[in-house]
Amino acid sequence: MTTTATPIAPGLTGRNVLVTGIADRASLALAIAKEVARQGATPICTGLGPGDEDDALSERARDHLRTSFETFCKTVETDLGPDVPRLACNLASDASLARLVETLAERGLEVHGVVHSVAFDRTIRAGESVPLLETPREAFLECMDVSAYSLVALLRELVRGGRLAAGASAVALSYIGAERVVSHPYRNVAVAKAALERIGRELAYELGRSHGARVNVVRFSPYGDSRAGGAIPGLREAVARAEASAPLGNASPEALALEVAHLLHPGNAATGEVRNVDGGLHLLA
């Protein structure tokens, strides 16, 4: 099958980009949402929040979801404006994903771009990390579900609900720890990120054939300012080492956002790739 170049429209004007994983103002997903908006797209932002499937949770857990969603909504409104859609979605829940797609359909929103920026690993807590050999099965599977399989679940639901536009593009975020053992503890989630990268390649083939859609993965520099990154022991030291040793220093969230936005552009024929936006850190032994 010959790939024919499609004329590239200016920027991302007129396109809807579903951005997952915004937790607060330090989230990488927020930097990406701001960049796609700058280039003319309408970001559709999702954050962890309460849902009908939460009845079995403790009151403390439900309070956490409500607080998380309030912070997410305030962040999106402050940085992107009050008119940007803000939707609750738990990517590990099929019911929540179905509700998300129903809401998109009710609002007449078709999705031209998807940003997957979600991971969860309960073996990392408050600066402590559990060795992989001691990781319980439940924690391993939960991490794999949220951090990797959720990309499959999200794109499948968008396809089934008729919300994924022909020629759409999806980009998932990963890290060099998916390939290498890194200096700071990144064990259980590293395995999940490796799976995410393999999932990206497989979906690139399947969705390319069926919908002319593209799927790529971008590995970013060590980043310790986000809520998740701040919990990883030794990550801030890894940031300092990357800044000192990478050819271009540690990459910024804005640099990541530019590359993701580029991959979301219509007419771009890159798919099934794992790209590095890390200032060249991946070149070092």
Backbone bond lengths (Angstrom), bond angles and torsions (degrees), N, CA, C in turn:
res aa  C-N    CA-C-N  psi(-1)  N-CA   C-N-CA  omega(-1)  CA-C   N-CA-C  phi
1 M - - - 1.461 - - 1.523 109.02 -
2 T 1.316 117.38 125.65 1.458 121.99 -177.97 1.516 110.01 -87.04
3 T 1.331 116.42 133.30 1.446 120.63 176.66 1.521 109.23 -86.78
4 T 1.317 116.29 121.89 1.453 121.60 179.14 1.515 109.65 -100.50
5 A 1.310 116.72 129.14 1.461 120.24 -179.59 1.518 110.25 -65.76
6 T 1.312 115.64 135.33 1.455 122.30 176.73 1.516 108.43 -102.17
7 P 1.335 118.16 134.31 1.460 118.89 177.34 1.514 110.63 -55.34
8 I 1.317 116.97 131.28 1.450 121.85 -176.06 1.523 110.57 -86.41
9 A 1.320 116.03 120.39 1.461 120.87 177.35 1.516 109.18 -69.84
10 P 1.333 116.88 154.39 1.458 118.69 179.40 1.518 111.35 -61.81
11 G 1.318 115.30 121.25 1.454 119.63 177.14 1.512 112.68 58.30
12 L 1.313 115.23 -143.80 1.464 121.95 -178.70 1.523 111.06 -117.05
13 T 1.316 116.52 24.99 1.457 121.67 -176.68 1.524 111.68 -56.44
14 G 1.328 115.79 131.29 1.452 121.46 176.03 1.512 114.90 83.22
15 R 1.320 117.50 5.80 1.455 120.52 -177.40 1.522 110.63 -109.12
16 N 1.325 115.83 143.65 1.466 122.23 177.12 1.522 109.01 -100.27
17 V 1.325 116.26 127.78 1.459 121.46 -178.90 1.523 109.34 -118.92
18 L 1.323 116.28 116.69 1.462 122.36 177.93 1.523 108.75 -81.60
19 V 1.319 116.72 117.09 1.458 122.06 -177.09 1.521 109.35 -113.12
20 T 1.319 116.72 117.25 1.463 121.31 178.72 1.527 109.71 -100.91
21 G 1.321 116.04 158.77 1.460 120.26 168.35 1.511 116.89 91.45
22 I 1.328 118.56 12.16 1.467 118.97 174.93 1.525 108.47 -77.79
23 A 1.329 115.94 120.77 1.462 120.61 177.71 1.522 111.10 -111.09
24 D 1.334 116.40 -41.33 1.461 121.33 -179.64 1.525 108.17 -158.20
25 R 1.313 116.73 -170.43 1.464 120.86 -172.89 1.536 112.87 -70.67
26 A 1.328 117.36 -15.14 1.468 120.47 178.61 1.525 112.62 -91.82
27 S 1.322 117.76 -0.17 1.463 120.86 -177.06 1.527 111.26 -68.29
28 L 1.326 116.31 136.10 1.458 120.13 174.77 1.525 110.87 -60.65
29 A 1.308 116.57 -34.23 1.467 120.17 179.66 1.520 111.42 -61.18
30 L 1.324 118.00 -32.95 1.461 120.35 178.69 1.528 110.62 -67.71
31 A 1.333 116.49 -41.83 1.465 119.18 177.39 1.529 110.64 -59.24
32 I 1.324 116.53 -39.06 1.463 120.69 178.78 1.524 110.63 -68.20
33 A 1.330 117.12 -43.62 1.460 120.48 179.21 1.527 111.12 -60.41
34 K 1.325 117.17 -39.33 1.465 121.10 179.25 1.525 110.88 -66.04
35 E 1.329 116.87 -38.58 1.465 119.58 -179.07 1.518 111.86 -70.57
36 V 1.336 117.99 -42.70 1.466 118.45 179.92 1.524 110.38 -66.82
37 A 1.327 116.68 -32.67 1.467 119.64 175.60 1.526 110.16 -66.71
38 R 1.326 116.73 -40.75 1.463 120.79 178.61 1.521 110.91 -60.72
39 Q 1.337 115.86 -33.16 1.464 120.32 -179.55 1.525 113.20 -88.19
40 G 1.327 117.10 8.73 1.454 120.66 171.49 1.503 116.89 104.49
41 A 1.335 118.17 -5.18 1.465 120.48 179.75 1.525 110.90 -79.24
42 T 1.312 115.44 161.93 1.462 121.80 170.29 1.518 108.18 -101.15
43 P 1.334 118.74 109.28 1.463 118.94 176.42 1.529 110.50 -74.13
44 I 1.312 115.04 137.34 1.468 122.07 171.85 1.519 105.10 -112.23
45 C 1.320 117.05 108.97 1.460 120.82 -168.95 1.520 111.38 -99.40
46 T 1.329 115.50 135.60 1.459 120.24 175.02 1.523 109.64 -120.10
47 G 1.328 114.75 145.86 1.452 120.97 177.62 1.514 110.00 -142.19
48 L 1.304 115.33 159.32 1.464 119.67 178.87 1.513 109.24 -64.32
49 G 1.335 116.30 130.32 1.454 120.17 -178.42 1.517 111.84 -158.30
50 P 1.316 116.50 178.03 1.466 120.68 -177.17 1.520 111.99 -69.41
51 G 1.355 114.91 153.91 1.457 120.60 178.49 1.513 110.88 -154.96
52 D 1.330 116.31 172.24 1.471 121.35 -177.55 1.517 112.22 -62.90
53 E 1.339 116.83 -24.38 1.462 120.33 -176.97 1.522 112.60 -81.20
54 D 1.335 118.05 4.09 1.464 121.56 -174.66 1.533 113.67 -91.10
55 D 1.326 117.76 5.50 1.462 120.48 -174.78 1.527 112.34 -59.98
56 A 1.334 116.80 -31.54 1.463 120.04 -177.62 1.526 112.72 -80.12
57 L 1.315 118.05 -6.79 1.453 121.29 -178.18 1.514 111.62 -79.91
58 S 1.321 115.43 157.93 1.454 120.43 175.67 1.520 109.77 -70.63
59 E 1.319 116.34 161.96 1.464 120.42 178.41 1.522 110.58 -61.90
60 R 1.324 116.25 -35.92 1.458 119.81 178.10 1.521 111.10 -62.82
61 A 1.320 117.05 -42.18 1.458 121.18 179.43 1.525 110.91 -66.21
62 R 1.335 116.52 -40.31 1.468 119.59 178.37 1.525 110.97 -65.86
63 D 1.337 116.44 -37.57 1.469 119.81 176.09 1.527 110.96 -62.19
64 H 1.324 116.03 -39.83 1.468 120.55 178.53 1.525 110.55 -61.59
65 L 1.320 117.23 -42.90 1.456 120.91 179.48 1.523 110.97 -64.39
66 R 1.329 116.53 -42.18 1.469 119.66 179.26 1.524 111.17 -63.92
67 T 1.332 115.93 -44.22 1.471 120.10 179.57 1.521 110.87 -64.53
68 S 1.323 116.58 -42.30 1.468 120.91 179.14 1.521 110.73 -60.72
69 F 1.328 116.44 -42.47 1.457 119.75 -178.20 1.527 111.31 -69.18
70 E 1.318 117.07 -36.86 1.468 120.27 177.04 1.523 110.96 -63.38
71 T 1.339 116.69 -42.02 1.464 120.43 178.42 1.517 110.76 -64.87
72 F 1.321 116.02 -42.86 1.468 121.72 177.31 1.529 111.09 -58.80
73 C 1.322 116.80 -49.09 1.467 120.72 -178.03 1.526 111.34 -62.41
74 K 1.312 116.31 -42.59 1.466 120.34 179.69 1.523 110.33 -64.34
75 T 1.338 116.83 -41.26 1.466 121.48 179.66 1.521 111.14 -61.80
76 V 1.319 116.97 -48.08 1.464 121.27 -178.91 1.524 110.49 -63.69
77 E 1.316 116.80 -44.49 1.468 119.83 -179.01 1.528 111.02 -63.53
78 T 1.333 116.88 -41.01 1.463 120.71 -178.21 1.521 112.21 -68.45
79 D 1.336 116.50 -43.60 1.468 120.18 -172.50 1.518 114.29 -93.64
80 L 1.323 117.72 -23.34 1.458 119.70 -175.55 1.523 113.31 -120.07
81 G 1.314 116.66 -16.07 1.455 119.80 178.31 1.518 113.04 109.79
82 P 1.334 116.93 156.51 1.469 121.12 -174.89 1.523 114.50 -71.14
83 D 1.325 117.82 -16.36 1.462 119.70 -176.44 1.528 113.64 -90.00
84 V 1.327 117.51 -7.21 1.460 120.38 179.74 1.531 109.48 -73.69
85 P 1.325 118.46 127.73 1.474 120.59 -179.60 1.519 111.77 -59.35
86 R 1.339 116.01 135.33 1.457 123.22 178.70 1.519 107.13 -126.82
87 L 1.324 116.97 112.38 1.454 121.90 -172.82 1.518 110.79 -124.33
88 A 1.324 116.49 138.17 1.460 121.33 175.44 1.521 109.13 -79.02
89 C 1.328 116.11 135.15 1.461 119.18 176.79 1.517 109.94 -157.94
90 N 1.313 115.35 130.88 1.458 123.03 172.66 1.520 107.13 -104.83
91 L 1.319 117.23 105.70 1.462 120.99 -174.32 1.523 113.27 -66.28
92 A 1.323 117.75 -11.14 1.463 121.07 177.45 1.526 111.90 -92.36
93 S 1.334 117.26 5.28 1.463 121.76 -178.38 1.520 109.75 -120.73
94 D 1.325 116.80 119.69 1.461 120.06 177.91 1.523 111.22 -63.08
95 A 1.337 116.85 -36.42 1.462 120.22 179.06 1.523 110.90 -64.40
96 S 1.320 116.48 -40.93 1.458 120.78 179.08 1.532 110.93 -66.55
97 L 1.322 117.20 -41.22 1.463 120.73 177.70 1.528 111.08 -63.96
98 A 1.321 116.84 -40.30 1.464 120.30 178.19 1.520 110.57 -63.32
99 R 1.327 116.04 -40.11 1.473 120.37 179.02 1.532 110.39 -65.69
100 L 1.331 116.54 -38.28 1.457 120.32 177.08 1.522 110.80 -60.03
101 V 1.314 116.63 -48.14 1.463 120.92 -178.09 1.528 110.55 -65.84
102 E 1.332 117.28 -37.39 1.470 120.39 176.05 1.522 110.69 -61.04
103 T 1.321 116.48 -41.32 1.465 120.43 179.06 1.523 110.94 -65.01
104 L 1.329 116.75 -41.79 1.459 119.94 176.84 1.527 110.85 -59.89
105 A 1.328 116.33 -42.27 1.467 120.50 179.71 1.524 110.69 -65.43
106 E 1.326 116.72 -42.75 1.472 120.46 179.55 1.522 111.46 -60.76
107 R 1.324 116.48 -33.62 1.464 120.88 -179.11 1.523 112.70 -91.27
108 G 1.330 116.04 1.22 1.450 120.29 178.83 1.515 113.94 66.89
109 L 1.332 116.65 32.43 1.457 121.74 -176.32 1.520 111.06 -100.43
110 E 1.317 116.62 121.52 1.450 123.28 172.27 1.526 107.92 -98.43
111 V 1.325 117.34 144.13 1.464 121.39 -175.34 1.525 110.00 -103.53
112 H 1.334 115.13 120.99 1.462 121.04 178.86 1.531 112.32 -98.75
113 G 1.315 116.12 -20.32 1.455 121.05 -179.94 1.515 110.94 -144.55
114 V 1.331 116.03 146.89 1.464 122.08 179.14 1.522 108.30 -131.71
115 V 1.326 115.77 131.24 1.466 121.16 174.76 1.522 107.93 -116.20
116 H 1.336 115.53 118.24 1.464 121.70 179.35 1.522 108.01 -101.22
117 S 1.316 116.39 109.07 1.468 121.81 -177.27 1.519 109.51 -133.86
118 V 1.322 115.32 55.86 1.468 121.49 -173.71 1.523 110.06 -129.79
119 A 1.319 116.43 134.20 1.466 121.99 173.62 1.522 108.32 -154.28
120 F 1.318 115.57 152.78 1.462 120.37 177.76 1.517 108.94 -153.11
121 D 1.331 115.25 131.77 1.464 120.81 179.70 1.523 108.87 -145.19
122 R 1.311 116.46 106.92 1.463 119.76 -176.83 1.531 112.51 -76.28
123 T 1.360 117.31 -4.79 1.471 119.10 176.87 1.530 111.71 -81.04
124 I 1.330 116.81 -3.95 1.471 121.63 173.78 1.515 107.42 -114.09
125 R 1.307 116.41 118.25 1.456 121.13 -177.39 1.521 109.75 -146.64
126 A 1.337 115.70 125.17 1.468 122.20 170.31 1.525 112.57 49.22
127 G 1.335 115.70 46.39 1.446 119.27 176.52 1.517 115.50 81.27
128 E 1.326 117.50 7.55 1.465 121.86 178.47 1.533 108.90 -119.13
129 S 1.340 115.25 145.40 1.459 119.91 -178.49 1.520 110.37 -134.74
130 V 1.326 116.06 138.90 1.461 122.18 179.61 1.529 109.31 -89.81
131 P 1.325 119.43 132.20 1.474 120.74 175.71 1.525 110.85 -58.86
132 L 1.318 116.82 150.91 1.456 120.58 -177.80 1.521 111.06 -59.83
133 L 1.321 117.62 -37.25 1.453 121.30 -178.66 1.524 112.09 -63.60
134 E 1.327 116.47 -22.91 1.464 120.82 -179.49 1.521 112.76 -104.08
135 T 1.328 117.13 6.99 1.466 121.14 -179.01 1.524 110.02 -74.94
136 P 1.324 118.17 123.86 1.466 120.26 178.62 1.526 111.49 -66.12
137 R 1.303 116.35 151.77 1.463 121.57 -179.95 1.535 111.13 -54.84
138 E 1.322 116.04 -44.21 1.465 119.85 -177.67 1.530 111.48 -60.54
139 A 1.339 116.57 -43.16 1.459 120.41 -179.64 1.530 110.97 -67.76
140 F 1.321 116.79 -37.33 1.469 120.80 178.44 1.521 110.57 -63.65
141 L 1.321 116.89 -48.99 1.462 121.16 -177.15 1.523 111.38 -67.52
142 E 1.324 116.53 -36.69 1.469 120.18 178.15 1.533 110.42 -63.39
143 C 1.329 116.01 -43.90 1.459 120.87 178.49 1.525 110.59 -62.37
144 M 1.305 117.46 -43.34 1.460 122.18 179.22 1.531 110.77 -63.77
145 D 1.309 116.74 -40.03 1.452 122.40 -179.07 1.529 110.70 -63.00
146 V 1.331 116.11 -53.67 1.468 120.95 -175.24 1.523 111.40 -72.30
147 S 1.323 117.22 -42.01 1.459 121.31 -169.79 1.523 114.18 -86.44
148 A 1.330 117.79 -21.56 1.467 120.48 -175.43 1.520 112.69 -128.40
149 Y 1.338 117.06 -59.48 1.458 119.56 -175.41 1.525 112.29 -61.61
150 S 1.308 117.36 -25.66 1.465 120.35 -178.28 1.528 111.90 -59.69
151 L 1.326 118.28 -27.26 1.461 120.08 175.81 1.528 110.29 -65.01
152 V 1.333 116.59 -42.47 1.465 120.80 176.31 1.525 110.05 -61.24
153 A 1.338 115.48 -49.43 1.457 120.55 -175.97 1.525 112.06 -61.66
154 L 1.321 116.69 -41.99 1.463 120.90 -178.54 1.528 111.13 -65.87
155 L 1.330 116.62 -49.80 1.458 119.10 -178.26 1.527 111.54 -66.71
156 R 1.319 117.43 -36.88 1.465 120.14 177.05 1.519 111.18 -60.62
157 E 1.328 116.81 -44.42 1.466 120.45 -178.29 1.528 110.75 -66.45
158 L 1.327 116.73 -38.18 1.469 119.74 177.57 1.528 110.93 -64.64
159 V 1.336 116.57 -38.90 1.465 120.71 178.10 1.523 110.16 -67.13
160 R 1.318 117.33 -48.95 1.467 121.20 -177.56 1.524 111.47 -61.89
161 G 1.326 115.70 -35.65 1.458 119.83 -178.83 1.510 113.58 -85.25
162 G 1.332 117.37 2.80 1.452 120.64 178.55 1.518 113.54 68.05
163 R 1.334 117.39 25.09 1.471 120.90 -176.94 1.525 112.85 -100.64
164 L 1.336 118.58 -13.26 1.464 120.80 -179.93 1.518 108.99 -86.55
165 A 1.325 116.30 116.99 1.454 121.26 -177.32 1.523 110.67 -69.03
166 A 1.324 116.16 150.69 1.463 120.49 172.85 1.522 108.77 -61.19
167 G 1.325 116.48 136.52 1.459 120.06 -179.27 1.514 114.09 76.53
168 A 1.320 117.48 16.57 1.468 120.90 -179.61 1.534 110.23 -67.70
169 S 1.330 114.79 167.74 1.461 120.52 179.26 1.523 109.24 -134.75
170 A 1.331 116.40 135.63 1.467 122.04 176.77 1.523 108.70 -120.89
171 V 1.325 115.75 138.83 1.462 121.89 178.28 1.529 108.43 -130.81
172 A 1.333 116.34 128.49 1.462 122.33 177.67 1.521 109.45 -113.06
173 L 1.326 116.45 147.72 1.460 121.17 -178.43 1.525 110.87 -98.32
174 S 1.336 115.32 135.86 1.452 121.83 178.91 1.524 109.25 -134.72
175 Y 1.329 115.35 -163.93 1.463 121.06 -173.84 1.522 108.53 -154.63
176 I 1.331 117.20 155.06 1.457 121.67 -178.23 1.535 112.14 -59.24
177 G 1.334 116.04 -22.78 1.458 120.52 177.41 1.515 113.51 -63.68
178 A 1.330 117.88 -13.54 1.460 120.75 175.05 1.519 111.22 -67.88
179 E 1.343 116.96 -24.66 1.464 121.74 -177.09 1.518 112.42 -109.36
180 R 1.330 117.61 -36.40 1.451 121.40 -173.68 1.521 111.77 -120.86
181 V 1.312 115.37 153.72 1.464 120.22 169.52 1.521 106.72 -76.48
182 V 1.320 116.72 120.81 1.459 121.05 -175.73 1.528 110.46 -101.32
183 S 1.324 115.61 168.09 1.459 120.58 -172.24 1.525 113.03 -67.91
184 H 1.309 117.31 -30.17 1.464 120.87 179.78 1.533 109.61 -98.94
185 P 1.315 118.52 155.12 1.464 120.74 -178.40 1.533 111.52 -61.34
186 Y 1.300 116.33 118.28 1.468 122.99 178.70 1.520 105.76 -151.87
187 R 1.336 115.43 68.70 1.463 120.46 -164.33 1.519 112.65 -99.88
188 N 1.315 115.65 -72.54 1.455 120.32 -177.12 1.528 110.88 -60.11
189 V 1.322 117.11 -47.30 1.458 120.42 -177.90 1.533 110.92 -70.14
190 A 1.345 117.92 -25.27 1.462 119.99 176.23 1.527 110.95 -63.08
191 V 1.316 116.13 -40.02 1.467 120.20 177.73 1.528 109.61 -64.28
192 A 1.328 116.23 -40.79 1.466 120.20 178.86 1.524 111.15 -65.41
193 K 1.335 117.28 -39.18 1.465 120.07 179.03 1.535 110.82 -67.26
194 A 1.323 116.83 -34.93 1.463 119.26 174.94 1.525 110.21 -62.44
195 A 1.324 116.14 -41.02 1.460 120.18 177.18 1.524 110.60 -65.12
196 L 1.335 116.85 -39.59 1.465 121.09 178.70 1.526 110.77 -58.92
197 E 1.322 116.81 -42.31 1.460 120.22 -179.56 1.529 111.02 -64.96
198 R 1.330 116.49 -40.30 1.483 119.70 177.79 1.523 110.63 -68.08
199 I 1.325 116.83 -38.17 1.467 121.52 176.43 1.525 109.81 -60.84
200 G 1.336 115.78 -41.54 1.450 119.46 179.69 1.521 112.31 -58.44
201 R 1.323 116.85 -42.12 1.469 120.35 179.34 1.529 111.56 -65.30
202 E 1.333 115.34 -43.44 1.465 118.92 -178.51 1.526 111.19 -65.89
203 L 1.338 116.70 -42.90 1.461 119.74 179.53 1.519 111.49 -68.60
204 A 1.340 116.62 -30.22 1.464 119.39 176.90 1.529 109.79 -60.20
205 Y 1.323 115.90 -40.37 1.463 119.13 179.02 1.533 110.74 -70.15
206 E 1.322 116.75 -50.39 1.465 120.17 -175.23 1.523 112.06 -63.37
207 L 1.345 116.78 -49.23 1.461 119.84 -176.79 1.525 111.74 -75.64
208 G 1.325 116.50 -26.33 1.455 118.44 174.75 1.523 111.21 -64.51
209 R 1.326 116.02 -42.64 1.458 120.30 -179.71 1.530 111.72 -71.16
210 S 1.314 116.84 -38.63 1.469 119.88 -173.14 1.523 114.14 -88.61
211 H 1.346 117.38 -32.90 1.462 120.10 -173.04 1.531 113.98 -130.79
212 G 1.333 116.55 3.98 1.456 118.12 -175.40 1.518 111.80 62.91
213 A 1.333 116.20 22.93 1.468 121.52 -176.40 1.525 110.63 -93.24
214 R 1.315 115.87 157.93 1.456 122.71 -178.80 1.529 109.97 -116.62
215 V 1.333 115.66 146.60 1.464 121.70 176.14 1.525 108.00 -136.26
216 N 1.317 116.19 124.90 1.460 121.85 178.63 1.526 109.88 -135.21
217 V 1.321 114.39 162.17 1.466 121.45 178.06 1.517 108.16 -125.64
218 V 1.325 116.75 140.28 1.465 121.57 177.90 1.522 108.85 -122.59
219 R 1.332 115.30 124.90 1.464 121.05 173.44 1.527 109.23 -90.31
220 F 1.316 115.39 129.70 1.461 120.38 -178.15 1.524 110.96 -107.82
221 S 1.320 114.84 163.15 1.459 122.59 176.73 1.525 111.46 -59.62
222 P 1.344 117.56 162.25 1.467 118.63 169.46 1.520 109.83 -57.46
223 Y 1.316 116.09 135.66 1.467 121.36 -173.09 1.520 108.69 -142.51
224 G 1.311 116.30 116.78 1.461 119.95 -173.68 1.502 115.73 -108.87
225 D 1.347 117.79 4.94 1.460 119.28 -175.45 1.524 113.73 -85.60
226 S 1.325 117.71 -19.63 1.461 120.27 -179.16 1.524 110.56 -75.63
227 R 1.308 115.22 166.49 1.472 120.44 179.02 1.520 110.89 -60.98
228 A 1.348 116.40 -42.43 1.465 119.88 -179.69 1.523 111.21 -70.08
229 G 1.337 116.81 -45.25 1.452 120.50 -177.96 1.510 112.84 -64.27
230 G 1.325 116.61 -34.39 1.455 120.48 -179.17 1.512 113.49 -65.29
231 A 1.344 116.64 -18.75 1.469 120.25 -178.46 1.523 112.47 -87.57
232 I 1.338 117.66 -11.62 1.467 121.11 -175.73 1.522 109.92 -84.72
233 P 1.319 118.06 118.47 1.473 119.63 -179.03 1.523 111.97 -64.07
234 G 1.323 116.05 134.63 1.453 121.04 176.80 1.513 114.97 82.81
235 L 1.334 118.31 -0.11 1.458 119.04 -175.72 1.530 111.74 -71.03
236 R 1.306 117.43 -36.95 1.471 118.82 179.81 1.530 110.51 -65.21
237 E 1.310 117.30 -35.30 1.461 120.46 174.92 1.533 110.36 -66.07
238 A 1.339 116.68 -36.55 1.463 120.46 177.40 1.527 110.62 -65.51
239 V 1.325 117.07 -36.32 1.466 121.14 176.54 1.525 109.95 -61.45
240 A 1.327 115.90 -45.17 1.470 120.32 -179.61 1.525 110.82 -63.43
241 R 1.339 117.42 -40.98 1.468 120.15 178.79 1.526 111.20 -65.57
242 A 1.325 116.51 -40.38 1.460 120.04 179.27 1.523 110.48 -64.77
243 E 1.322 116.47 -40.18 1.464 120.47 179.09 1.532 110.48 -61.82
244 A 1.322 115.26 -36.70 1.466 119.66 -177.30 1.523 112.90 -81.15
245 S 1.333 118.37 -31.04 1.465 120.04 -169.81 1.521 115.41 -109.66
246 A 1.317 119.12 -28.14 1.470 120.20 -179.41 1.531 109.64 -66.05
247 P 1.320 119.10 142.35 1.465 121.48 -177.22 1.521 114.09 -51.58
248 L 1.320 116.99 -37.87 1.463 121.08 -179.49 1.526 112.14 -109.39
249 G 1.331 116.76 12.71 1.459 119.32 -175.35 1.517 110.40 74.60
250 N 1.315 115.91 -178.55 1.465 120.06 -179.09 1.531 109.68 -72.06
251 A 1.319 117.22 134.64 1.461 120.69 -179.55 1.521 110.99 -72.59
252 S 1.315 115.69 152.79 1.459 121.85 -179.49 1.526 110.70 -94.08
253 P 1.331 118.13 159.66 1.464 120.06 173.61 1.524 112.60 -57.10
254 E 1.328 116.56 -32.47 1.463 120.16 179.38 1.526 111.26 -66.39
255 A 1.347 116.80 -37.28 1.471 120.32 176.76 1.524 110.52 -65.00
256 L 1.324 116.29 -41.65 1.463 120.57 175.86 1.521 110.33 -59.21
257 A 1.326 116.13 -46.34 1.464 121.00 -177.53 1.524 111.69 -60.75
258 L 1.324 117.09 -38.38 1.464 120.18 178.48 1.527 111.42 -62.93
259 E 1.335 116.67 -42.09 1.468 119.70 -179.37 1.526 111.03 -68.46
260 V 1.327 116.73 -41.94 1.467 119.62 178.57 1.523 109.98 -62.46
261 A 1.322 117.04 -45.09 1.466 120.43 179.10 1.533 110.61 -59.83
262 H 1.327 116.32 -40.00 1.469 120.00 177.97 1.524 110.83 -60.11
263 L 1.320 116.90 -43.42 1.461 120.55 -179.92 1.527 112.15 -68.45
264 L 1.312 117.57 -20.84 1.459 121.81 178.74 1.525 112.45 -85.20
265 H 1.322 117.40 -11.53 1.468 120.72 -177.39 1.521 111.66 -62.89
266 P 1.325 117.66 139.24 1.469 120.30 174.41 1.521 110.10 -66.56
267 G 1.307 116.22 145.91 1.454 120.54 179.63 1.506 114.29 89.52
268 N 1.317 117.52 -11.41 1.458 121.56 176.75 1.529 108.32 -74.32
269 A 1.322 117.49 125.07 1.472 120.82 -176.08 1.520 113.24 -99.21
270 A 1.327 117.63 10.46 1.465 119.94 177.45 1.522 109.56 -77.45
271 T 1.316 116.59 129.10 1.466 119.92 176.55 1.527 109.64 -154.14
272 G 1.318 116.13 154.34 1.460 121.53 179.59 1.517 113.43 72.66
273 E 1.320 117.54 16.98 1.455 120.68 -177.06 1.522 111.86 -97.65
274 V 1.343 115.04 155.51 1.465 122.60 167.00 1.526 105.53 -117.74
275 R 1.316 115.55 106.97 1.464 120.69 -176.56 1.524 110.68 -100.52
276 N 1.316 115.32 155.69 1.465 121.42 179.89 1.524 110.56 -113.51
277 V 1.317 115.73 123.40 1.469 121.65 171.15 1.514 105.26 -120.40
278 D 1.340 115.10 82.55 1.460 120.12 -172.18 1.521 112.62 -144.49
279 G 1.342 115.98 21.23 1.451 119.47 -179.80 1.517 114.01 66.80
280 G 1.335 117.08 13.58 1.464 121.86 -179.42 1.524 113.79 92.01
281 L 1.325 117.18 11.81 1.457 120.53 179.95 1.530 111.58 -57.83
282 H 1.316 117.12 -34.20 1.472 121.03 -177.18 1.530 112.46 -66.95
283 L 1.333 117.68 -13.49 1.463 120.12 179.71 1.523 112.52 -76.46
284 L 1.315 116.19 -20.03 1.457 120.36 -172.10 1.517 111.51 -84.73
285 A 1.301 116.80 145.54 1.470 122.14 179.15 1.515 109.78 -74.08
